[in-house]
């Protein structure tokens, strides 16, 4: 049987990122789901990874938007969770 730690290392972060990027969901739902599924330290580690990946994707998007439009996006100075 695979340990929870093994699952955390192998899980595809894009499953959670999809939910965050879908306008019907918020990071709060992802956090709730992760913490309910992966209790304790494993859930905390998973949530940190999801937030890091989400922030990196958003920063990349903002940089591309600024390069293409010559100006920053309206919410560039906010992280995805600050806009909730």
Legacy VTK file of the C-alpha trace (Angstrom):
# vtk DataFile Version 3.0
C-alpha trace
ASCII
DATASET POLYDATA
POINTS 84 float
0.000 0.000 0.000
1.283 3.474 -0.902
1.823 5.915 1.950
0.236 9.359 1.954
3.722 10.870 1.563
4.232 8.800 -1.588
0.938 10.042 -2.998
1.872 13.671 -2.280
5.118 13.252 -4.204
3.436 11.599 -7.199
0.188 13.551 -7.564
-0.197 15.807 -10.581
-0.485 19.403 -9.350
-2.411 20.392 -12.476
-5.465 18.565 -11.151
-5.679 21.227 -8.452
-4.507 24.090 -10.677
-7.375 23.344 -13.076
-9.846 23.843 -10.254
-8.209 27.131 -9.224
-8.192 28.509 -12.774
-11.806 27.501 -13.383
-13.863 30.588 -12.495
-16.463 28.466 -10.732
-14.005 27.512 -8.009
-11.717 29.304 -5.598
-8.479 28.436 -3.876
-10.460 28.030 -0.667
-12.244 25.003 -2.071
-8.951 23.463 -3.146
-7.502 24.076 0.311
-10.542 22.541 1.984
-10.369 19.480 -0.256
-6.643 18.967 0.206
-6.748 19.366 3.977
-9.730 17.031 4.276
-8.072 14.420 2.059
-4.469 14.672 3.260
-4.586 15.286 6.996
-1.719 16.782 8.944
1.672 17.594 7.519
0.969 15.925 4.157
-1.982 18.255 3.551
0.048 21.289 4.552
2.882 20.290 2.201
0.430 19.671 -0.646
-1.240 23.060 -0.111
2.105 24.875 -0.144
3.000 23.149 -3.429
-0.348 24.059 -5.008
0.025 27.705 -3.951
3.606 27.844 -5.278
2.647 26.379 -8.656
-0.393 28.658 -8.914
1.683 31.722 -8.093
4.373 30.730 -10.624
1.775 30.217 -13.366
0.145 33.550 -12.576
3.481 35.383 -12.580
4.327 33.861 -15.953
0.936 34.890 -17.330
1.414 38.442 -16.007
4.852 38.724 -17.614
3.494 37.534 -20.979
0.518 39.904 -20.715
2.772 42.860 -19.931
5.145 42.005 -22.796
2.308 41.664 -25.316
0.301 44.695 -24.169
3.042 46.999 -22.955
1.375 47.355 -19.567
0.812 45.158 -16.544
-2.479 43.360 -16.054
-4.902 44.993 -13.618
-4.180 42.482 -10.883
-0.478 41.894 -11.397
0.475 42.997 -7.888
-1.918 40.543 -6.263
-1.423 36.846 -5.797
-4.266 34.574 -6.923
-5.447 34.048 -3.336
-5.549 37.805 -2.600
-8.119 38.330 -5.361
-10.630 35.865 -3.852
LINES 1 85
84 0 1 2 3 4 5 6 7 8 9 10 11 12 13 14 15 16 17 18 19 20 21 22 23 24 25 26 27 28 29 30 31 32 33 34 35 36 37 38 39 40 41 42 43 44 45 46 47 48 49 50 51 52 53 54 55 56 57 58 59 60 61 62 63 64 65 66 67 68 69 70 71 72 73 74 75 76 77 78 79 80 81 82 83
